[in-house]
Amino acid sequence: MADNHTCLELFALPPDLAAPLPGEGDSPRPGCARDKTVESLTIKASNGAFPDGALAHKARISFVEEAVVILALLVIMGGPIAWFVVVLPATLLLGSWTQLALFAATTVFLSAHPLPKLDYFKLRKSWFVFALYKYFSFRMVTKGNVRERAQRVGPWMGAGVPHGVLPFANILSMLGVNSFSFCGNFVGAPASVVFQTPFLRYLTLLGPTCDVGAKGMVRELDKGHCVGLVPDGIAGIFRCNEEDETIYLKNRKGLAKLALKSGYAVVPAYMLGNTAAFSAWFDPFGIMEKVSRKLQASLFVYWGRFYLPIPHRTPITMLVGDPVEVPAGIKGGKVENPSQAQIDEMHGRILAGIKDTFDAHKGACGWGHKVMKFV
């Protein structure tokens, strides 16, 4: 008998549920009062899977909530463009040496000034975070008891694709997973450049983060934390198109190798809606892509609402698949020097998990006409 599909609509949950109850710890645990409440609010498909379009509607949002989210995202997404595309050229063409020095000093400050230490528990139940959930109609969709299976395998690496212009689903998951589901502590692993990019770096205020490098992620996993990353990375941005979901992951096997060497499972996920938040343009010759990959920074043209760097108000859904564990029988659960055959096998199971997850839920989310392929 097939597992029933389930959906948690985060925009519809009581905000107080996002913070721990006294003595409960920092995240839901199996059997705790908050976990039982979350379970009671989880929508379950009555006939195995949700019917087509059942999870495609947008959440209600007030004018004030929408305006505040738009303003915040305009600063975060539009700030780097205004600073480097408008202010920098104007300073170079019209400014004095003193103004150029001031621009350089201000850039260094915006890139490196200490960020405030936020109380994540208060943040997770804040009015602003739930306005974000409403703006993107954010949902988590799973098949059967994926939550229990993910908790059983211990710390894991969440592989969420596609990147899109900005992986909003992954960012929202950093809040939602810690608040309501799946693990004790969930840490986001953005590209290194995010930590130093003026304005964009403020996204790291939304939750605990670490560098996406292997050492940084394993350090968090060894602490008992789960880590989420976008394995198609910057290169994935340049595969986006309006016809299908093209994922640049076919020959990127670093995650599979890391899983084998560390012994930690991979939870495949598909972040439905990331590619619809913005439209993008890049040259057909691959010059922008080559420069972006060389600099480890995205260089392309994008736009959203009002033709501004404001994401469209598109529903975004985290589709979660079954954990992909290191093959049984490996002593200690780790392979210090995995063979190419072992890496290929693990990588194949990760890709299959991502595709199966997409295909299982795309119809319910209104994406039934889309086809996903790896390149």
C-alpha positions as CSV (number, residue, x, y, z in Angstrom):
1,M,0.0,0.0,0.0
2,A,1.4,3.4,-1.0
3,D,2.3,5.9,1.7
4,N,-0.2,8.8,2.1
5,H,1.1,12.2,1.1
6,T,1.1,14.9,3.7
7,C,1.3,18.7,3.6
8,L,2.1,21.3,6.3
9,E,1.0,24.8,5.3
10,L,3.4,27.0,7.4
11,F,1.5,30.2,6.6
12,A,-1.6,28.8,8.3
13,L,0.1,27.6,11.5
14,P,-0.2,29.5,14.9
15,P,3.0,31.6,15.2
16,D,3.5,30.6,18.9
17,L,3.9,27.0,17.7
18,A,7.2,28.0,16.1
19,A,8.9,28.5,19.4
20,P,9.8,25.8,22.0
21,L,7.6,25.1,24.9
22,P,9.2,25.3,28.4
23,G,11.7,22.4,28.8
24,E,11.2,21.2,25.3
25,G,14.5,22.1,23.7
26,D,15.0,24.1,20.5
27,S,13.0,22.0,18.1
28,P,10.1,19.5,17.9
29,R,11.0,16.0,19.2
30,P,9.1,12.8,18.5
31,G,6.2,12.6,20.9
32,C,6.5,16.0,22.4
33,A,3.5,18.3,22.8
34,R,4.5,20.6,20.0
35,D,5.2,17.7,17.7
36,K,1.8,16.3,18.3
37,T,0.2,19.7,17.6
38,V,2.1,20.0,14.4
39,E,1.0,16.5,13.5
40,S,-2.7,17.4,14.1
41,L,-2.4,20.4,11.8
42,T,-0.7,18.4,9.0
43,I,-3.0,17.9,6.0
44,K,-3.2,14.3,4.9
45,A,-4.3,13.1,1.5
46,S,-7.4,11.0,1.7
47,N,-6.6,8.7,-1.1
48,G,-2.8,8.2,-1.2
49,A,-1.8,11.4,-3.1
50,F,-3.3,14.9,-3.3
51,P,-5.3,15.6,-6.5
52,D,-3.9,17.8,-9.1
53,G,-3.9,21.5,-8.1
54,A,-4.9,20.8,-4.5
55,L,-1.8,22.6,-3.1
56,A,-1.5,25.3,-5.7
57,H,-3.6,28.1,-4.1
58,K,-2.0,31.2,-2.6
59,A,-2.2,32.2,1.0
60,R,-4.1,35.2,2.1
61,I,-1.9,38.2,3.0
62,S,-2.7,41.7,4.2
63,F,-1.6,44.8,2.3
64,V,0.8,45.7,5.1
65,E,2.4,42.3,5.3
66,E,2.9,42.2,1.5
67,A,4.3,45.7,1.5
68,V,6.8,45.0,4.3
69,V,8.0,41.8,2.6
70,I,8.4,43.6,-0.7
71,L,10.4,46.4,0.9
72,A,12.7,43.9,2.8
73,L,13.4,41.8,-0.3
74,L,13.9,44.9,-2.4
75,V,16.7,46.0,-0.1
76,I,18.3,42.6,0.1
77,M,18.0,41.7,-3.6
78,G,18.1,45.2,-5.0
79,G,20.9,46.6,-2.7
80,P,23.8,44.8,-4.5
81,I,22.5,45.9,-7.9
82,A,22.1,49.5,-6.9
83,W,25.5,49.6,-5.1
84,F,27.6,48.0,-7.8
85,V,25.6,48.8,-11.0
86,V,24.5,52.3,-10.2
87,V,26.6,53.8,-7.4
88,L,30.0,52.3,-8.4
89,P,29.9,53.4,-12.1
90,A,28.6,56.9,-11.1
91,T,31.4,57.2,-8.6
92,L,34.0,56.1,-11.1
93,L,32.8,58.5,-13.8
94,L,31.9,61.5,-11.7
95,G,33.4,61.1,-8.3
96,S,36.7,62.5,-6.9
97,W,39.4,60.4,-5.4
98,T,38.0,61.2,-2.0
99,Q,34.6,59.9,-3.0
100,L,36.1,56.8,-4.5
101,A,37.9,56.1,-1.2
102,L,34.7,56.6,0.7
103,F,32.9,54.2,-1.7
104,A,35.6,51.6,-1.1
105,A,35.5,52.0,2.7
106,T,31.7,51.8,2.7
107,T,31.8,48.7,0.6
108,V,34.2,47.0,3.1
109,F,31.9,48.0,5.9
110,L,28.8,46.7,4.2
111,S,30.6,43.4,3.5
112,A,32.1,42.8,6.9
113,H,30.3,44.7,9.6
114,P,29.2,42.4,12.5
115,L,25.6,41.2,12.1
116,P,23.4,41.4,15.2
117,K,22.9,38.2,17.3
118,L,19.2,37.4,17.0
119,D,17.1,35.2,19.2
120,Y,16.1,32.6,16.6
121,F,13.2,31.3,18.8
122,K,11.6,34.8,18.8
123,L,12.4,35.3,15.1
124,R,10.7,32.0,14.1
125,K,7.4,33.1,15.5
126,S,7.7,36.7,14.5
127,W,5.2,38.6,12.4
128,F,7.7,39.1,9.7
129,V,8.6,35.5,9.2
130,F,5.0,34.5,8.9
131,A,4.5,37.3,6.4
132,L,7.3,35.7,4.4
133,Y,5.4,32.3,4.6
134,K,2.3,34.0,3.4
135,Y,4.0,35.9,0.6
136,F,5.3,32.6,-0.8
137,S,2.4,30.4,0.4
138,F,5.1,28.2,1.8
139,R,4.4,24.5,2.3
140,M,6.3,21.3,3.2
141,V,5.1,18.2,1.4
142,T,6.2,14.7,2.1
143,K,5.2,11.1,1.4
144,G,4.3,9.0,4.4
145,N,6.4,9.1,7.5
146,V,9.4,10.8,6.0
147,R,9.8,12.8,9.1
148,E,10.2,9.7,11.2
149,R,12.7,8.2,8.7
150,A,14.7,11.4,8.6
151,Q,14.9,11.5,12.4
152,R,15.9,7.9,12.5
153,V,19.0,8.3,10.3
154,G,20.4,11.0,12.6
155,P,22.1,14.1,11.2
156,W,21.7,14.4,7.4
157,M,22.5,16.6,4.5
158,G,19.4,18.1,2.8
159,A,20.0,18.4,-1.0
160,G,17.5,20.9,-2.3
161,V,17.4,21.8,-6.0
162,P,17.0,23.9,-8.1
163,H,18.9,27.0,-7.2
164,G,17.0,29.5,-9.3
165,V,18.0,33.1,-9.1
166,L,17.8,32.8,-5.3
167,P,16.8,29.6,-3.5
168,F,13.9,31.1,-1.6
169,A,12.5,27.6,-0.6
170,N,15.9,26.7,0.9
171,I,15.9,29.9,2.9
172,L,12.4,29.5,4.2
173,S,13.2,25.9,5.0
174,M,16.0,27.1,7.3
175,L,13.2,28.7,9.4
176,G,10.4,26.1,8.8
177,V,12.4,22.9,9.5
178,N,13.8,24.2,12.7
179,S,10.4,25.4,13.8
180,F,8.1,22.5,12.9
181,S,9.8,19.4,11.5
182,F,12.4,16.8,10.7
183,C,15.4,17.5,13.0
184,G,16.8,19.1,16.1
185,N,18.9,21.8,14.5
186,F,18.9,22.7,10.8
187,V,21.8,24.8,9.5
188,G,21.8,26.4,6.0
189,A,25.0,26.2,3.9
190,P,25.0,29.1,1.4
191,A,27.8,29.9,-1.1
192,S,30.7,31.6,0.5
193,V,30.1,34.8,-1.4
194,V,26.8,35.3,0.4
195,F,28.5,36.0,3.6
196,Q,30.5,38.9,2.1
197,T,28.0,40.4,-0.4
198,P,26.5,43.8,0.8
199,F,22.8,43.6,1.6
200,L,22.4,40.0,0.4
201,R,24.3,38.8,3.5
202,Y,21.4,39.9,5.7
203,L,19.6,36.7,4.6
204,T,22.0,34.9,7.0
205,L,20.1,36.6,9.8
206,L,17.2,34.2,9.2
207,G,18.9,31.2,10.8
208,P,22.2,29.4,11.7
209,T,24.5,29.0,8.7
210,C,27.8,27.5,7.8
211,D,30.1,27.6,4.7
212,V,29.1,25.2,2.0
213,G,32.6,23.6,1.9
214,A,32.9,20.0,3.0
215,K,34.8,20.9,6.2
216,G,32.2,23.4,7.4
217,M,29.3,21.0,6.8
218,V,30.9,18.0,8.4
219,R,31.8,20.1,11.4
220,E,28.1,20.9,11.8
221,L,27.0,17.3,11.2
222,D,29.5,16.0,13.8
223,K,27.7,18.4,16.3
224,G,24.5,16.6,15.6
225,H,23.1,19.3,13.3
226,C,21.4,18.7,9.9
227,V,22.8,20.8,7.0
228,G,20.9,22.0,3.9
229,L,22.6,23.0,0.7
230,V,21.8,23.7,-3.0
231,P,24.0,21.1,-4.9
232,D,23.5,22.6,-8.3
233,G,24.9,25.9,-7.1
234,I,25.7,28.9,-9.2
235,A,26.0,26.8,-12.3
236,G,22.4,25.8,-11.9
237,I,21.2,29.3,-12.4
238,F,22.3,29.2,-16.0
239,R,20.2,26.2,-16.8
240,C,16.9,27.8,-15.9
241,N,14.2,28.1,-18.6
242,E,10.5,28.4,-18.8
243,E,9.8,25.1,-20.6
244,D,11.1,22.6,-18.0
245,E,13.0,22.1,-14.8
246,T,16.6,21.6,-15.8
247,I,18.9,20.6,-13.0
248,Y,22.7,20.9,-13.4
249,L,23.6,17.9,-11.3
250,K,24.1,14.9,-13.6
251,N,27.9,14.9,-13.3
252,R,28.3,16.9,-10.0
253,K,29.1,14.0,-7.7
254,G,30.8,15.8,-4.8
255,L,27.8,15.4,-2.5
256,A,27.7,11.6,-3.1
257,K,31.4,11.4,-2.3
258,L,31.1,13.5,0.8
259,A,28.2,11.3,2.0
260,L,30.3,8.2,1.6
261,K,33.4,9.7,3.3
262,S,31.4,11.1,6.2
263,G,28.8,8.4,6.6
264,Y,25.9,10.8,6.7
265,A,22.7,10.3,4.8
266,V,21.3,12.7,2.2
267,V,17.7,13.8,2.2
268,P,16.7,14.6,-1.4
269,A,14.4,17.6,-1.8
270,Y,12.9,19.6,-4.6
271,M,12.2,23.3,-4.0
272,L,9.2,23.9,-6.2
273,G,8.8,27.6,-7.1
274,N,12.5,28.7,-6.9
275,T,12.6,29.0,-10.7
276,A,9.4,31.0,-10.9
277,A,10.3,33.7,-8.4
278,F,12.4,35.6,-11.0
279,S,12.9,35.8,-14.7
280,A,16.5,35.8,-15.8
281,W,18.6,36.6,-18.9
282,F,22.2,35.5,-19.6
283,D,24.2,35.4,-22.8
284,P,23.9,32.4,-25.0
285,F,27.6,32.1,-25.4
286,G,28.2,31.1,-21.7
287,I,30.5,34.0,-21.0
288,M,28.4,35.2,-18.0
289,E,28.4,31.6,-16.6
290,K,32.2,31.2,-17.0
291,V,32.9,34.5,-15.3
292,S,30.4,33.7,-12.5
293,R,31.9,30.3,-11.8
294,K,35.4,31.8,-11.8
295,L,34.4,34.5,-9.4
296,Q,32.0,32.3,-7.4
297,A,29.5,35.1,-7.8
298,S,26.4,35.3,-10.0
299,L,26.6,37.8,-12.9
300,F,23.4,37.9,-15.0
301,V,20.3,40.0,-15.5
302,Y,17.1,39.2,-13.6
303,W,13.8,40.8,-12.7
304,G,10.6,40.0,-10.9
305,R,7.5,42.1,-9.9
306,F,7.3,45.5,-11.6
307,Y,10.4,44.5,-13.5
308,L,12.4,45.1,-10.3
309,P,14.5,42.8,-8.1
310,I,11.4,41.8,-6.2
311,P,10.4,38.1,-6.4
312,H,7.0,37.2,-7.9
313,R,4.4,36.1,-5.3
314,T,4.6,32.5,-6.5
315,P,3.7,29.6,-4.2
316,I,6.9,27.9,-3.0
317,T,6.9,24.3,-1.7
318,M,9.6,22.1,-0.2
319,L,9.1,18.6,-1.4
320,V,10.9,16.1,0.8
321,G,12.0,12.7,-0.2
322,D,13.2,9.6,1.6
323,P,16.7,9.7,3.1
324,V,19.4,8.1,0.9
325,E,21.7,6.3,3.3
326,V,25.3,5.1,2.8
327,P,25.0,1.4,1.7
328,A,24.6,-1.1,4.5
329,G,27.5,-3.3,5.2
330,I,30.2,-0.6,5.1
331,K,32.2,-0.8,8.2
332,G,31.7,2.2,10.4
333,G,29.3,3.7,7.9
334,K,32.2,5.6,6.2
335,V,34.4,5.0,3.2
336,E,37.7,6.9,3.5
337,N,38.6,6.4,-0.2
338,P,35.3,5.6,-2.1
339,S,35.7,4.0,-5.5
340,Q,34.2,5.6,-8.6
341,A,31.7,2.8,-8.7
342,Q,30.6,3.5,-5.1
343,I,30.3,7.3,-5.8
344,D,28.3,6.6,-9.0
345,E,25.9,4.3,-7.2
346,M,25.3,6.8,-4.4
347,H,25.0,9.7,-6.8
348,G,22.5,7.7,-8.9
349,R,20.3,7.1,-5.8
350,I,20.4,10.8,-4.9
351,L,19.3,11.8,-8.4
352,A,16.6,9.2,-8.4
353,G,15.3,10.4,-5.0
354,I,15.1,14.0,-6.3
355,K,13.3,13.0,-9.4
356,D,10.9,10.7,-7.6
357,T,10.1,13.5,-5.1
358,F,9.4,16.0,-7.9
359,D,7.2,13.6,-9.9
360,A,5.2,12.5,-6.8
361,H,4.0,15.9,-5.9
362,K,4.3,18.2,-8.9
363,G,0.6,17.7,-10.0
364,A,-0.8,18.6,-6.6
365,C,1.3,21.8,-6.6
366,G,0.1,22.9,-10.1
367,W,3.3,21.9,-11.9
368,G,2.0,18.7,-13.5
369,H,2.9,20.0,-17.0
370,K,6.6,20.4,-16.1
371,V,9.2,17.8,-16.8
372,M,12.4,17.6,-14.7
373,K,15.7,16.5,-16.3
374,F,19.3,16.4,-15.2
375,V,22.1,17.8,-17.3
